[in-house]
Amino acid sequence: MKQIIFHIDVNSAFLSWTAVEQLKQGAEVDLRTIPSIIGGNQESRHGIVLAKSMPAKKYGIVTGEPVVNAFRKCPELVMASPNHEMYGEYSRKLMEFLSGYTPDIEQVSVDECYMDFTGIAHRYASPVAAAFEIKDAVCQKFGFTVNIGISVNRLLAKMASDFEKPNKVHTLFPEEVPVKMWPLPVSKLYMAGHSSVEVLHKLEIRTIGELANTAPELLELHLKSHGRTLWEFANGIDSAKVIRERVESKGIGNSTTLPKDVTTEKEAKRVLLSLAETVGRRVRKEGVKAKMVSVEIKYHTFRSVSHQKQLSRATNTDQVLYETACELFRELWSGEPIRLLGIRTSKLVDETEPEQMSIFDLQSAAEKRPSEDEKHQRLNQALDQIRKKYGEHAVMRGSLKE
């Protein structure tokens, strides 16, 4: 039986969850039915739009624009402040509910997840029938709506869920790609960031179909490895699997929302260094090593992307985590302003677990000198002891003081 993947996405999550909560508290007006937004400071009208209602969208209001601009477009606009603690609780309850259908769920953000439907497909007349059942059950139980995209892989399922909203079910199977996906602007393709789209436009590539039919070697020439990725996505190719995350094996990570948008690689690398040191300390404190490292970027538009890498050897050293994170960052970053950066480790193993030595380790052992990995481990252990005794900020890299 072929694989079937669902992508489940809450429609305008922050606004929907705020509206549901207000209605529970006795509100007479549903924010989703009027021009409304979530974001910024209600009194000063500062900040940016985090979410918008469908009526607000008709005024040309877009996520990520300054609140003051939104009010210029629609003076009668109603604004509510965000409540991230409440959003987290709604997210937790939704994922818990969806896990009742199958445990094969991978949550990728606060308001979206992938579901591997393959194992439970025999229970339903069709994937579409099951998706409608799940969609309607979510609405009945929680009071908000979701879109569900259906396909044979994660990429096409996500593209499908972004079709017409809200409260819809869409399919995008490989045979439907030329009709449903190829006519779309290339900017609608997943992972096609602003800078990539500019390059594609210079190459006179305007639609996803034109991208799909461009020689991948030409794209690699202008966009490096990301060009090949975009070509594969345009052709519906995606080998990523839904990763079922158990609570005990989710990994150890850290992320930070930046005080101002980061726009250069140098700035981003300083943040990644700080995150790598924090994650490294936590990994060592737990007595484990990581075989997988991932990096998350959230852009100023609140669009999130992530990329991960399997390590040849498990590690808990700051330097390896940092170097891997920088490599992932360079492959992932579209050039857009960055609002949040995160590093996460997963596939954790006990730090005492034996591992195969490389030829370099054997050479170091023969010469009775420590390997580079051993040097990093000793340095990290020494720094951990100093910080434990004198505080987290007792020792800080010079590059972080600039």
N, C-alpha and C positions, 0 to 999 in steps of 0.2 A: 504493500500500500504506500502511495506517495505521501510525503510529509505535508501537513497542513498547519500553517501558522496564522494565528490571529494577532493583530496589533490593536490594542484597546486604549483609547485616548479620551480623557474627560473633556467635554466641550467647555472651553473657556473656564478652566477649573477654578481659578481664584474667584472669579465673579459668580460662578454657579454655587460654589460652596458658601460664599458670603450671603448670597440670596437665600439659599436654603436655611441657613442659620438665622437670618433676619425674620423669615417667615415663621420659624419655630418660636421666635420671641414675640410674635404678634404683629409683625409688619403688615401693612395693608397693600403695599405695592411690591411686586416682584421685580427686582433689578434687571432681570433678564428680558423683561417686556418693555422697558423704556431705555432711552439713551443713557447709558451709565458706564462707569469705568471703576477699576480698582487701581489705586496708586497714589503716591505722594502724600503730602500733608493737606488735610482737608481745609484748614483755615488759610494757609498761605498759598495753596494751590501750586506748590513746588513739587519737584520730582517728575517721574515718568509714568506712562500708562503701562500697567502690568497686565491688565486684562480688560476686555471691552465686551459689551453686549452686541447682539446682532443689529438692533436699532442704531447703536452708536457707530457701528461699522458703515452704515449707510451714509453717514456724514463724512466719511473719509478718514475717520480716526483709526490709527494703527498702533499696535503694541510697540512700545519702546520710544514713542515720541513724547516730548515734554507735555506735562499736564496743561500748562498754559496754552499751548497750541491747540489742544483738544477743546478747551473752553472757547477759543476763538471760532472754531468750526461749529460748535454747538453750545451757545450760552446757557441753554436749559439743562445741560448735562448734569447728571447726579454722580457724585464721587463718594466712594467708601474707602477707608484705609485698609491696608492688608493686615491679616492676622495669621502669621505663618505657623504659630502653634496649633491653631484650629485647622489649618490646611493639612498639617502633618497628621492630625488625628483622622480626618476624613480619608486621607490617602491610606493610612494603616487599615482602616475598616474596609475600604474598597478591596485592597489586596487580599485581606483575610477572607472576604466574601468570594472573590474569584478563585482563591485556592481551594474552595469547596468543590469546584468543578474538576480541577486537576492540580496537582502540586507542581506541574511543569510550567512554572511562571517565572519570568525574569522581569523585575521592575527596573526600568531604566531612567525614570524621573518620578517626581512626586505625583504626576497625573497620568502616567502612561506605563504600559507593560506589554510584553510579548507573552503569548500563551501557545504552547505546543499542543495543538488540538489532536494530533495524530492518534495518541493512545486512547482517546475517548470517542473517536469518530463513529465507532460502531453503535454507539448509544443513540445516535440521532439520524433523522432521515437524510440530512445533508449538512455540510458546514454552514451554509447560509441559514438554514432553519435553526441551528444551534446558536449562531451569532445573534439572530433576532431574539431568541429566548433569553440569552444572557443580557443583551442590551435592555430589553423590557424589564427584566428582573432587577437590574441595577436602578432603573428609574423608579420602579415601584417601591423598592426597599429604601432608597436614599433620597429620592426626590430630584436628582440631577441626571443628566443624559451623557451618553458616551457615543463615540463613533467606533466602529469595528471594521478593520480592513482584513481581508482574507486572501492568502496566496500560499505558494509553496516554499517561500523563504521570507526572512525578516524584512528585507529591503522592500519587496513588492507589497507585503502586508502593510508596512508603514505608509508607502506611497498611496495605497488604496484608502487608508483611513483618513488621509488628508483631502480626499475628494469632497464633494458637497457636504456641508454641515448645516445644522447639528442633528444628532439623534438618527444617524444613518448607518447602514451596512453596505459595504462595497467590496467587490472582488477585483483582483488584478492578477489573473493567472498568466503564465508566459504567453499563451496564444492571444491574450487580450492586450498585451503591451503595445503593439503597433497602433491599435485603435484608441486605447484609453490614455496611454502615457506619452507616446512619441509626439503628438501634436502640442504638448504643453511647453511653455517657455522653459529654457534650460535652467533658469533660476529656481524652478519648482523641484528640480532633482535633489534628492537627499544628498547632503555633503557638498553641494555646489554653493560655496560662499561667494561673497560680493567680489573679492579680488579674482577668484577663478572665473566667475561669470564675465568680468571685464575682459579677461584674456580670451575667453571663448568668443565673445562678441567681436573682438579684433580679428579673430580667425573666421568671422562671418558665420559662426555657429549660433543660431538663435533658438532652436527647438531641441528637445531631448532626442527626437528622431535624427536630426542632423548630427548630433553628438554621437549617437549610436552607430552611425554610418561613416564616421571619420576614422581614419587610420589611427590606431592606438599609439603607434610610434610617433606620429605628429604631436599628439597630445602630451606624450611623455617628454618630448623635446621642449615644450613650452611650460608644462606644469609638473614635470618630474614624475615621481611615482603616483602622485595624486591624480595626474591625468589618466593613468591606466585605471585607477579606481573608479573615476567618473565614467570612463568608457564602459567598464563592466557593469556599473549601476544602470547606465542608460540602456544596456542590453538585458537588464533584469538578472544579472549574475551576482549572486551573494552566497557564500558558503558558511557564513556565521551561523552558529547554533544557538538555540534558546538555552541559556544556562540556568538550571534550577539551583537557586541559592538557599541552602539551609541556613538557619540562624547561626549555627556554630561555625559555619565555614564561609561567611560572607567576606571575611578578611579584615584588614586594618587599614584605615586611611584617614586623610584629613583634607579639608578644603577651606578656602578663605574667600570671602567676598571683598573685593578690593575697594579702598576708599575713593579711588578714581580709576577710570578705565585705563588699562594697560595697552599701549599701542606699539611697543617695540619688543623685539626678542630679548634684548638685554634686560629690560625691566621684568619680563616674564621669567627669565632664568633666575633672577634674584629671588622671586617668589617661590619658584620650584625648589631652589636650594633650601629655603627655610622650611618648606613643606616636607622635603625629603628627610631633613634632620628630625623633624617632629615625628614623622611616620617611622623612621628608623629606630628612634628611642622607644616608641611604643611596641614595635615588633620585638626588639631585644628584651624589653621588660616582660613580654609574654613568653619568652624562651622559645621563639619560633623563627623560621626563615620563610621567605616568600619565593614561589616559583613563577608568579605572574605579577606584572606591574601594569597599571592603567593610569591614564591621564584624562581628566575631564576639563573641558573649556566651556564656560557659559559666556556668550557674547553680550554686547550691550543691548541687543534685541531680545535677550533672554532665551535665545535658541541655544540648546546644549548639544555638544558632541563629545564623544570619548573614543579612545583608542587604547588597545592593550597589547602586551608583548609577553610571550612565554620566554623565560630565562633558561639558558643552558644549564645553569647551576643555581640552586636556591641561595638566597642572600638575605642578610639583615644589616648590611653596611650602608651608611648614608651615601657614600660616593657612588656605589653601583646603582642605588635607587635614583640618585640625582641624574647620573649620566643616561640611564634608561628613560627617565622622564623627559629629559631634553630631546632625546632622539624621537620619542613619541610626539612631543610638542611640535617639532619641526615638520613631521609628517602630517600633522593634524591641522595646524593653525591656518586659517584662510586669509589672515591679514587684517581681519576686522577687529575693532576695539574689544577688549576682553574685560568682563565684569567679575568673573570668578574663575579660579584655578583650583584643581584638586588632584591629589595623588592617592591611589588605593593599591594595596597589595592583596593578593589572594593566592589560592592553592598553597596554604600554609602547611609547613611540616615542622616537626620537632627539631630544634637546632642541633640536637645530638644525633640525628639520623645520619648514618654513614652515606657518603657520596663518592662517586667515582672521581679520581684525581686526573687532572689533565697532564699533558707532557711537561707543561711549564711548572706545575706543582712538583712533579717527580724530579725535575732538574733542580729546583730550589731545595728539595729535601736532600738530594745527593750532595749538594754543595753546602748543606747545613746553614742555609740562610732562609729567612721568612719570605713567603710569597707575597705578592701585592695584596691578595685577599687577607692574609694573616696580618699584614701591616695595618690595613683598614680596620680589621676587627679589634686589634690592640688599641688603636687610636680611639675608636668609638667607645670601647670599654673604659678607657681612662677618662674620656670626656663625660661619660655617664656617671662615673663615680664623683667627679668634681661637681656636676650639676646636682646630683643627689644630696651632696653635703652642703653646697653653698647656694643652691637655687638654680632654676632653669636658665637664667640669664647671666650666670656667673662666667660662662665662656661663650663668645660669639665670634663667628667668622668676620674678618675684616671687610669682606665684600658685602656683608649685611649691614654694615655701619655707614656705608657711603650715603 
